[in-house]
Every structure is written in structure tokens, then in C-alpha cells.
């Protein structure tokens, strides 16, 4: 529940200042003194919409859904990178569906920063 509330608050903040996205960096759970992707919200242009058949989404839900779709695509691509013989999991999006801004947001998920 706390994570969902945080996602909604992040989304509200991003939309209110009309940013294309926001990224919340947090300390890594696996590497001490490293910042890694904590959470993000995508609010930019969308090249290809992938939604469930017959489901109408409001503006808030579209941004939250797109952020989750981008996260799932990242996980899918990362799994293939880790084990190339593994078939890429089916994700709601494919790389061809992305704008340049969506690509940047997706690539940021792989960034890590040393603290200090």
C-alpha cells in the first residue's frame, strides 16, 4: 500500500509541474554505497498505446500504466541480456513502440551511481 501511495504521489508531482518523467533514486539493496533505480513515473509522449481490449483509462491511469509497461519491458530486456539463449518474455511493449524520451527513461533504469 505504501509503495502504491508513493507512486501516486510521484505521478501527481510530475503532472503538476509538467515534467516528462521523474526518477526516484534510492540506495541499492544489493550494493552498499550505491544509488540505483527506486521508482519512476513516465508522463511524456507515447508513440504506441498498448491497453487491454475495451478498457478505458483516465489520464492518471494512462501514466501509471505506461510507467509499469516500461518497467516490464526493461525487466524483459535485462533477462535476455543476462541469458541470451533465453527467449524474451512477452511484454506489453516492444522496443519499436518507444519514443526517444521513453527510451531514455528505460535506459535510466540500468544506471547506478556510487555515493560519494
ChimeraX attribute file (.defattr): number of C-alpha atoms within 10 A of each C-alpha:
attribute: neighborCount
match mode: 1-to-1
recipient: residues
	/A:1	6
	/A:2	7
	/A:3	9
	/A:4	9
	/A:5	10
	/A:6	12
	/A:7	17
	/A:8	16
	/A:9	13
	/A:10	20
	/A:11	23
	/A:12	14
	/A:13	14
	/A:14	19
	/A:15	20
	/A:16	9
	/A:17	8
	/A:18	11
	/A:19	14
	/A:20	15
	/A:21	19
	/A:22	17
	/A:23	17
	/A:24	12
	/A:25	17
	/A:26	14
	/A:27	17
	/A:28	16
	/A:29	10
	/A:30	8
	/A:31	11
	/A:32	10
	/A:33	13
	/A:34	16
	/A:35	18
	/A:36	22
	/A:37	17
	/A:38	12
	/A:39	17
	/A:40	24
	/A:41	29
	/A:42	27
	/A:43	23
	/A:44	17
	/A:45	12
	/A:46	17
	/A:47	12
	/A:48	12
	/A:49	12
	/A:50	14
	/A:51	14
	/A:52	9
	/A:53	6
	/A:54	6
	/A:55	7
	/A:56	10
	/A:57	12
	/A:58	8
	/A:59	11
	/A:60	13
	/A:61	13
	/A:62	18
	/A:63	20
	/A:64	17
	/A:65	17
	/A:66	22
	/A:67	22
	/A:68	16
	/A:69	18
	/A:70	25
	/A:71	19
	/A:72	18
	/A:73	20
	/A:74	22
	/A:75	17
	/A:76	18
	/A:77	17
	/A:78	14
	/A:79	15
	/A:80	14
	/A:81	12
	/A:82	9
	/A:83	10
	/A:84	11
	/A:85	8
	/A:86	10
	/A:87	11
	/A:88	16
	/A:89	13
	/A:90	10
	/A:91	15
	/A:92	16
	/A:93	19
	/A:94	15
	/A:95	13
	/A:96	9
	/A:97	14
	/A:98	18
	/A:99	15
	/A:100	11
	/A:101	16
	/A:102	23
	/A:103	15
	/A:104	11
	/A:105	23
	/A:106	22
	/A:107	11
	/A:108	15
	/A:109	19
	/A:110	11
	/A:111	11
	/A:112	16
	/A:113	14
	/A:114	12
	/A:115	9
	/A:116	5
